[in-house]
Amino acid sequence: MENKSLYNALFMILATLMVSSISGVSQERDATMQFYLDNTAFVFDQNYLFNSDRLFSLKIRSIFEQTDYRGELKKTDTALYTGYFTGDRLDSITIIDSASSGENTPPDSYAPFLPWDETLDFYSYPNDTGAGRLAIGYESPASETTIVLSGFININRDDYVTQGIFRHSRDEEGMKRLSDVYLFERVDKIIRPTRFEKYRVKMAFLGHQYTRHIYEFFDYNIEMP
C-alpha cells in the first residue's frame, strides 16, 4: 500500500501544479508570452541533439514498475542499454543488463511532447519572481471537453533553453490519468535529455493499476562536427 500512496501523492503534486490560467491578461502580457514561446521553440529546435545529424552514443537506464489493481507492487525491473545514433535514428543498441520484463524496453521515441507545437492556452504564474528560471503553464482550451491536458514548461529566462516539460492528462489512451516528465541539460550549446518519466493510472472494476517507467540518459559520447 506504500507504493499506492506514493503514486497517489505524486499525481496529487502534479495536479496541484496545473493551476488555472489567469483570465483577462493584457495584450502586452500576450505578446510577452508569445516572445518566450517563439524563442524557446527556436532554441530547442536548433540545439536538441536528436534533431541534429551528429553521430553519438549514450547509455540508457530503463526502470519499470507496475502494481496490480489493488495497488500492490507486482513488477519491478531495471535494464541498461548503450544506444548508437545518427540524429534521431537509432543505428544499433547493445544490451548491457538484460531486462526480465517484456515491458521494460528502450524508448520508442526520443522526441518529447512539445507544448508550443500544440493548440493550447499558455499563461504565467502570479508568483513569478523574475529569477533565472521561468515557468510557463499551459492547458487545453476551454472548448476542449474530451481530453483535459495541462502542465508547465521550465525554461532559462536568459537563453530560452528548455529545462523541463511536465504534462498531465486524463481519459486518454484508455487510461484514467497520464503524467509525463521530460528533463534536459545544455552542454556545449547542445540540449540533451537527462530523464524521461511516464506515469499511468488505469482503472478497472477491481481498482486502479499504477505504472511507472523511467528512462535515465547519461555517458554521452558525441562526435564533434
Secondary structure as UniProt FT lines:
FT   HELIX           2..17
FT   TURN            23..24
FT   HELIX           27..47
FT   HELIX           49..51
FT   STRAND          55..67
FT   TURN            69..70
FT   STRAND          73..86
FT   TURN            87..88
FT   STRAND          89..97
FT   TURN            102..103
FT   HELIX           115..117
FT   STRAND          121..124
FT   TURN            126..127
FT   STRAND          133..139
FT   TURN            142..143
FT   STRAND          148..156
FT   TURN            157..159
FT   STRAND          162..172
FT   TURN            173..174
FT   STRAND          175..187
FT   TURN            188..189
FT   STRAND          190..204
FT   TURN            205..206
FT   STRAND          207..222
//
